[in-house]
Amino acid sequence: MKAFEQTIASLTPMGRKGTPKELRGLVVLLASDASSFITGQVFTQDGGWTST
């Protein structure tokens, strides 16, 4: 499994896996009144994986 994780990390522009702490900002936004007008969106937090 370690080899798989290293391969994924090497292919990700950020060069590493994300951590649960890095999701906090999006979770706080979506749980707050600041997101009251947000509908039907897909938020991607993938370290740049889909930007390549």
PyMOL Python script that loads the backbone (N, CA, C, O; Angstrom):
from pymol import cmd

cmd.read_pdbstr("""\
ATOM      1  N   MET A   1       0.824  -1.197   0.000  1.00  0.00           N
ATOM      2  CA  MET A   1       0.000   0.000   0.000  1.00  0.00           C
ATOM      3  C   MET A   1       0.867   1.259   0.000  1.00  0.00           C
ATOM      4  O   MET A   1       0.495   2.267  -0.602  1.00  0.00           O
ATOM      5  N   LYS A   2       1.998   1.209   0.658  1.00  0.00           N
ATOM      6  CA  LYS A   2       2.893   2.361   0.723  1.00  0.00           C
ATOM      7  C   LYS A   2       3.352   2.769  -0.682  1.00  0.00           C
ATOM      8  O   LYS A   2       3.412   3.959  -0.990  1.00  0.00           O
ATOM      9  N   ALA A   3       3.669   1.806  -1.520  1.00  0.00           N
ATOM     10  CA  ALA A   3       4.119   2.098  -2.882  1.00  0.00           C
ATOM     11  C   ALA A   3       3.008   2.799  -3.664  1.00  0.00           C
ATOM     12  O   ALA A   3       3.274   3.726  -4.429  1.00  0.00           O
ATOM     13  N   PHE A   4       1.773   2.359  -3.473  1.00  0.00           N
ATOM     14  CA  PHE A   4       0.629   2.989  -4.147  1.00  0.00           C
ATOM     15  C   PHE A   4       0.492   4.441  -3.706  1.00  0.00           C
ATOM     16  O   PHE A   4       0.309   5.329  -4.539  1.00  0.00           O
ATOM     17  N   GLU A   5       0.579   4.685  -2.400  1.00  0.00           N
ATOM     18  CA  GLU A   5       0.456   6.043  -1.886  1.00  0.00           C
ATOM     19  C   GLU A   5       1.584   6.936  -2.387  1.00  0.00           C
ATOM     20  O   GLU A   5       1.354   8.107  -2.688  1.00  0.00           O
ATOM     21  N   GLN A   6       2.785   6.407  -2.481  1.00  0.00           N
ATOM     22  CA  GLN A   6       3.912   7.180  -2.996  1.00  0.00           C
ATOM     23  C   GLN A   6       3.718   7.511  -4.476  1.00  0.00           C
ATOM     24  O   GLN A   6       4.063   8.606  -4.923  1.00  0.00           O
ATOM     25  N   THR A   7       3.171   6.572  -5.224  1.00  0.00           N
ATOM     26  CA  THR A   7       2.903   6.817  -6.643  1.00  0.00           C
ATOM     27  C   THR A   7       1.864   7.913  -6.812  1.00  0.00           C
ATOM     28  O   THR A   7       2.046   8.818  -7.626  1.00  0.00           O
ATOM     29  N   ILE A   8       0.783   7.842  -6.056  1.00  0.00           N
ATOM     30  CA  ILE A   8      -0.254   8.873  -6.127  1.00  0.00           C
ATOM     31  C   ILE A   8       0.314  10.231  -5.743  1.00  0.00           C
ATOM     32  O   ILE A   8       0.048  11.230  -6.412  1.00  0.00           O
ATOM     33  N   ALA A   9       1.094  10.272  -4.670  1.00  0.00           N
ATOM     34  CA  ALA A   9       1.697  11.533  -4.225  1.00  0.00           C
ATOM     35  C   ALA A   9       2.607  12.102  -5.299  1.00  0.00           C
ATOM     36  O   ALA A   9       2.620  13.314  -5.510  1.00  0.00           O
ATOM     37  N   SER A  10       3.357  11.266  -5.972  1.00  0.00           N
ATOM     38  CA  SER A  10       4.279  11.753  -7.006  1.00  0.00           C
ATOM     39  C   SER A  10       3.531  12.290  -8.228  1.00  0.00           C
ATOM     40  O   SER A  10       4.072  13.112  -8.968  1.00  0.00           O
ATOM     41  N   LEU A  11       2.316  11.843  -8.442  1.00  0.00           N
ATOM     42  CA  LEU A  11       1.521  12.297  -9.582  1.00  0.00           C
ATOM     43  C   LEU A  11       0.642  13.506  -9.260  1.00  0.00           C
ATOM     44  O   LEU A  11       0.032  14.095 -10.153  1.00  0.00           O
ATOM     45  N   THR A  12       0.583  13.866  -7.987  1.00  0.00           N
ATOM     46  CA  THR A  12      -0.238  14.987  -7.546  1.00  0.00           C
ATOM     47  C   THR A  12       0.622  16.250  -7.530  1.00  0.00           C
ATOM     48  O   THR A  12       1.713  16.231  -6.961  1.00  0.00           O
ATOM     49  N   PRO A  13       0.160  17.353  -8.141  1.00  0.00           N
ATOM     50  CA  PRO A  13       0.958  18.579  -8.166  1.00  0.00           C
ATOM     51  C   PRO A  13       1.435  19.046  -6.792  1.00  0.00           C
ATOM     52  O   PRO A  13       2.521  19.617  -6.686  1.00  0.00           O
ATOM     53  N   MET A  14       0.653  18.819  -5.744  1.00  0.00           N
ATOM     54  CA  MET A  14       1.079  19.214  -4.400  1.00  0.00           C
ATOM     55  C   MET A  14       2.145  18.269  -3.852  1.00  0.00           C
ATOM     56  O   MET A  14       2.822  18.602  -2.880  1.00  0.00           O
ATOM     57  N   GLY A  15       2.300  17.105  -4.459  1.00  0.00           N
ATOM     58  CA  GLY A  15       3.344  16.164  -4.082  1.00  0.00           C
ATOM     59  C   GLY A  15       3.088  15.384  -2.811  1.00  0.00           C
ATOM     60  O   GLY A  15       4.010  14.797  -2.245  1.00  0.00           O
ATOM     61  N   ARG A  16       1.841  15.371  -2.355  1.00  0.00           N
ATOM     62  CA  ARG A  16       1.522  14.647  -1.127  1.00  0.00           C
ATOM     63  C   ARG A  16       0.029  14.407  -1.050  1.00  0.00           C
ATOM     64  O   ARG A  16      -0.750  14.959  -1.827  1.00  0.00           O
ATOM     65  N   LYS A  17      -0.359  13.563  -0.085  1.00  0.00           N
ATOM     66  CA  LYS A  17      -1.778  13.357   0.191  1.00  0.00           C
ATOM     67  C   LYS A  17      -2.296  14.527   1.009  1.00  0.00           C
ATOM     68  O   LYS A  17      -1.543  15.174   1.737  1.00  0.00           O
ATOM     69  N   GLY A  18      -3.579  14.788   0.883  1.00  0.00           N
ATOM     70  CA  GLY A  18      -4.197  15.793   1.728  1.00  0.00           C
ATOM     71  C   GLY A  18      -4.448  15.244   3.120  1.00  0.00           C
ATOM     72  O   GLY A  18      -4.411  14.034   3.345  1.00  0.00           O
ATOM     73  N   THR A  19      -4.704  16.149   4.045  1.00  0.00           N
ATOM     74  CA  THR A  19      -5.002  15.744   5.414  1.00  0.00           C
ATOM     75  C   THR A  19      -6.429  16.155   5.757  1.00  0.00           C
ATOM     76  O   THR A  19      -6.971  17.073   5.141  1.00  0.00           O
ATOM     77  N   PRO A  20      -7.036  15.497   6.719  1.00  0.00           N
ATOM     78  CA  PRO A  20      -8.392  15.897   7.130  1.00  0.00           C
ATOM     79  C   PRO A  20      -8.468  17.361   7.562  1.00  0.00           C
ATOM     80  O   PRO A  20      -9.486  18.017   7.341  1.00  0.00           O
ATOM     81  N   LYS A  21      -7.409  17.874   8.171  1.00  0.00           N
ATOM     82  CA  LYS A  21      -7.405  19.277   8.597  1.00  0.00           C
ATOM     83  C   LYS A  21      -7.579  20.229   7.415  1.00  0.00           C
ATOM     84  O   LYS A  21      -8.116  21.325   7.574  1.00  0.00           O
ATOM     85  N   GLU A  22      -7.128  19.817   6.237  1.00  0.00           N
ATOM     86  CA  GLU A  22      -7.220  20.679   5.057  1.00  0.00           C
ATOM     87  C   GLU A  22      -8.638  20.776   4.504  1.00  0.00           C
ATOM     88  O   GLU A  22      -8.908  21.598   3.629  1.00  0.00           O
ATOM     89  N   LEU A  23      -9.527  19.957   4.999  1.00  0.00           N
ATOM     90  CA  LEU A  23     -10.928  20.033   4.585  1.00  0.00           C
ATOM     91  C   LEU A  23     -11.743  20.974   5.467  1.00  0.00           C
ATOM     92  O   LEU A  23     -12.885  21.303   5.143  1.00  0.00           O
ATOM     93  N   ARG A  24     -11.157  21.406   6.581  1.00  0.00           N
ATOM     94  CA  ARG A  24     -11.900  22.214   7.548  1.00  0.00           C
ATOM     95  C   ARG A  24     -12.477  23.491   6.943  1.00  0.00           C
ATOM     96  O   ARG A  24     -13.628  23.831   7.216  1.00  0.00           O
ATOM     97  N   GLY A  25     -11.709  24.196   6.138  1.00  0.00           N
ATOM     98  CA  GLY A  25     -12.182  25.456   5.575  1.00  0.00           C
ATOM     99  C   GLY A  25     -13.445  25.283   4.757  1.00  0.00           C
ATOM    100  O   GLY A  25     -14.393  26.056   4.901  1.00  0.00           O
ATOM    101  N   LEU A  26     -13.464  24.278   3.902  1.00  0.00           N
ATOM    102  CA  LEU A  26     -14.647  24.026   3.083  1.00  0.00           C
ATOM    103  C   LEU A  26     -15.820  23.586   3.944  1.00  0.00           C
ATOM    104  O   LEU A  26     -16.953  24.002   3.700  1.00  0.00           O
ATOM    105  N   VAL A  27     -15.570  22.757   4.940  1.00  0.00           N
ATOM    106  CA  VAL A  27     -16.639  22.312   5.840  1.00  0.00           C
ATOM    107  C   VAL A  27     -17.231  23.501   6.587  1.00  0.00           C
ATOM    108  O   VAL A  27     -18.451  23.617   6.700  1.00  0.00           O
ATOM    109  N   VAL A  28     -16.378  24.382   7.095  1.00  0.00           N
ATOM    110  CA  VAL A  28     -16.857  25.568   7.816  1.00  0.00           C
ATOM    111  C   VAL A  28     -17.668  26.456   6.885  1.00  0.00           C
ATOM    112  O   VAL A  28     -18.730  26.949   7.265  1.00  0.00           O
ATOM    113  N   LEU A  29     -17.177  26.660   5.676  1.00  0.00           N
ATOM    114  CA  LEU A  29     -17.920  27.471   4.707  1.00  0.00           C
ATOM    115  C   LEU A  29     -19.305  26.887   4.457  1.00  0.00           C
ATOM    116  O   LEU A  29     -20.305  27.600   4.537  1.00  0.00           O
ATOM    117  N   LEU A  30     -19.367  25.603   4.155  1.00  0.00           N
ATOM    118  CA  LEU A  30     -20.648  24.995   3.810  1.00  0.00           C
ATOM    119  C   LEU A  30     -21.609  24.915   4.992  1.00  0.00           C
ATOM    120  O   LEU A  30     -22.825  24.874   4.802  1.00  0.00           O
ATOM    121  N   ALA A  31     -21.075  24.893   6.201  1.00  0.00           N
ATOM    122  CA  ALA A  31     -21.917  24.842   7.394  1.00  0.00           C
ATOM    123  C   ALA A  31     -22.348  26.236   7.862  1.00  0.00           C
ATOM    124  O   ALA A  31     -23.149  26.357   8.788  1.00  0.00           O
ATOM    125  N   SER A  32     -21.823  27.279   7.229  1.00  0.00           N
ATOM    126  CA  SER A  32     -22.101  28.637   7.689  1.00  0.00           C
ATOM    127  C   SER A  32     -23.130  29.332   6.800  1.00  0.00           C
ATOM    128  O   SER A  32     -23.490  28.844   5.729  1.00  0.00           O
ATOM    129  N   ASP A  33     -23.586  30.478   7.276  1.00  0.00           N
ATOM    130  CA  ASP A  33     -24.513  31.291   6.491  1.00  0.00           C
ATOM    131  C   ASP A  33     -23.850  31.855   5.231  1.00  0.00           C
ATOM    132  O   ASP A  33     -24.546  32.278   4.308  1.00  0.00           O
ATOM    133  N   ALA A  34     -22.534  31.866   5.183  1.00  0.00           N
ATOM    134  CA  ALA A  34     -21.821  32.375   4.008  1.00  0.00           C
ATOM    135  C   ALA A  34     -22.123  31.554   2.759  1.00  0.00           C
ATOM    136  O   ALA A  34     -21.919  32.030   1.642  1.00  0.00           O
ATOM    137  N   SER A  35     -22.604  30.333   2.937  1.00  0.00           N
ATOM    138  CA  SER A  35     -22.913  29.478   1.786  1.00  0.00           C
ATOM    139  C   SER A  35     -24.413  29.424   1.488  1.00  0.00           C
ATOM    140  O   SER A  35     -24.865  28.540   0.761  1.00  0.00           O
ATOM    141  N   SER A  36     -25.167  30.340   2.030  1.00  0.00           N
ATOM    142  CA  SER A  36     -26.628  30.265   1.893  1.00  0.00           C
ATOM    143  C   SER A  36     -27.109  30.383   0.450  1.00  0.00           C
ATOM    144  O   SER A  36     -28.227  29.965   0.147  1.00  0.00           O
ATOM    145  N   PHE A  37     -26.291  30.942  -0.451  1.00  0.00           N
ATOM    146  CA  PHE A  37     -26.708  31.096  -1.845  1.00  0.00           C
ATOM    147  C   PHE A  37     -25.996  30.105  -2.766  1.00  0.00           C
ATOM    148  O   PHE A  37     -26.125  30.192  -3.987  1.00  0.00           O
ATOM    149  N   ILE A  38     -25.249  29.166  -2.190  1.00  0.00           N
ATOM    150  CA  ILE A  38     -24.542  28.150  -2.970  1.00  0.00           C
ATOM    151  C   ILE A  38     -25.465  26.958  -3.165  1.00  0.00           C
ATOM    152  O   ILE A  38     -25.978  26.390  -2.200  1.00  0.00           O
ATOM    153  N   THR A  39     -25.670  26.585  -4.421  1.00  0.00           N
ATOM    154  CA  THR A  39     -26.489  25.411  -4.727  1.00  0.00           C
ATOM    155  C   THR A  39     -25.841  24.617  -5.856  1.00  0.00           C
ATOM    156  O   THR A  39     -25.225  25.191  -6.753  1.00  0.00           O
ATOM    157  N   GLY A  40     -25.982  23.323  -5.807  1.00  0.00           N
ATOM    158  CA  GLY A  40     -25.583  22.438  -6.898  1.00  0.00           C
ATOM    159  C   GLY A  40     -24.144  22.569  -7.359  1.00  0.00           C
ATOM    160  O   GLY A  40     -23.882  22.559  -8.562  1.00  0.00           O
ATOM    161  N   GLN A  41     -23.217  22.689  -6.440  1.00  0.00           N
ATOM    162  CA  GLN A  41     -21.811  22.834  -6.803  1.00  0.00           C
ATOM    163  C   GLN A  41     -21.018  21.592  -6.424  1.00  0.00           C
ATOM    164  O   GLN A  41     -21.377  20.854  -5.507  1.00  0.00           O
ATOM    165  N   VAL A  42     -19.944  21.388  -7.147  1.00  0.00           N
ATOM    166  CA  VAL A  42     -18.985  20.350  -6.805  1.00  0.00           C
ATOM    167  C   VAL A  42     -17.692  21.061  -6.446  1.00  0.00           C
ATOM    168  O   VAL A  42     -17.096  21.738  -7.284  1.00  0.00           O
ATOM    169  N   PHE A  43     -17.262  20.911  -5.214  1.00  0.00           N
ATOM    170  CA  PHE A  43     -16.024  21.516  -4.753  1.00  0.00           C
ATOM    171  C   PHE A  43     -14.946  20.442  -4.756  1.00  0.00           C
ATOM    172  O   PHE A  43     -15.098  19.404  -4.113  1.00  0.00           O
ATOM    173  N   THR A  44     -13.871  20.685  -5.471  1.00  0.00           N
ATOM    174  CA  THR A  44     -12.808  19.702  -5.588  1.00  0.00           C
ATOM    175  C   THR A  44     -11.606  20.149  -4.765  1.00  0.00           C
ATOM    176  O   THR A  44     -11.037  21.212  -5.012  1.00  0.00           O
ATOM    177  N   GLN A  45     -11.229  19.345  -3.803  1.00  0.00           N
ATOM    178  CA  GLN A  45     -10.024  19.565  -3.019  1.00  0.00           C
ATOM    179  C   GLN A  45      -9.150  18.350  -3.226  1.00  0.00           C
ATOM    180  O   GLN A  45      -9.233  17.371  -2.484  1.00  0.00           O
ATOM    181  N   ASP A  46      -8.308  18.425  -4.246  1.00  0.00           N
ATOM    182  CA  ASP A  46      -7.537  17.242  -4.616  1.00  0.00           C
ATOM    183  C   ASP A  46      -6.046  17.518  -4.831  1.00  0.00           C
ATOM    184  O   ASP A  46      -5.352  16.728  -5.471  1.00  0.00           O
ATOM    185  N   GLY A  47      -5.562  18.628  -4.300  1.00  0.00           N
ATOM    186  CA  GLY A  47      -4.143  18.930  -4.418  1.00  0.00           C
ATOM    187  C   GLY A  47      -3.699  19.206  -5.834  1.00  0.00           C
ATOM    188  O   GLY A  47      -2.510  19.104  -6.137  1.00  0.00           O
ATOM    189  N   GLY A  48      -4.618  19.551  -6.702  1.00  0.00           N
ATOM    190  CA  GLY A  48      -4.297  19.856  -8.084  1.00  0.00           C
ATOM    191  C   GLY A  48      -4.394  18.678  -9.031  1.00  0.00           C
ATOM    192  O   GLY A  48      -4.075  18.801 -10.214  1.00  0.00           O
ATOM    193  N   TRP A  49      -4.828  17.548  -8.529  1.00  0.00           N
ATOM    194  CA  TRP A  49      -4.910  16.321  -9.339  1.00  0.00           C
ATOM    195  C   TRP A  49      -5.689  16.549 -10.639  1.00  0.00           C
ATOM    196  O   TRP A  49      -5.242  16.121 -11.703  1.00  0.00           O
ATOM    197  N   THR A  50      -6.828  17.208 -10.570  1.00  0.00           N
ATOM    198  CA  THR A  50      -7.659  17.390 -11.767  1.00  0.00           C
ATOM    199  C   THR A  50      -7.239  18.577 -12.617  1.00  0.00           C
ATOM    200  O   THR A  50      -7.835  18.821 -13.666  1.00  0.00           O
ATOM    201  N   SER A  51      -6.229  19.319 -12.188  1.00  0.00           N
ATOM    202  CA  SER A  51      -5.796  20.475 -12.973  1.00  0.00           C
ATOM    203  C   SER A  51      -4.800  20.087 -14.050  1.00  0.00           C
ATOM    204  O   SER A  51      -4.460  20.903 -14.907  1.00  0.00           O
ATOM    205  N   THR A  52      -4.333  18.855 -14.015  1.00  0.00           N
ATOM    206  CA  THR A  52      -3.326  18.448 -15.004  1.00  0.00           C
ATOM    207  C   THR A  52      -3.954  17.829 -16.213  1.00  0.00           C
ATOM    208  O   THR A  52      -3.249  17.432 -17.140  1.00  0.00           O
TER     209      THR A  52
END
""", "prot")
cmd.dss("prot")
cmd.show_as("cartoon", "prot")
cmd.util.cbc("prot")
cmd.orient("prot")
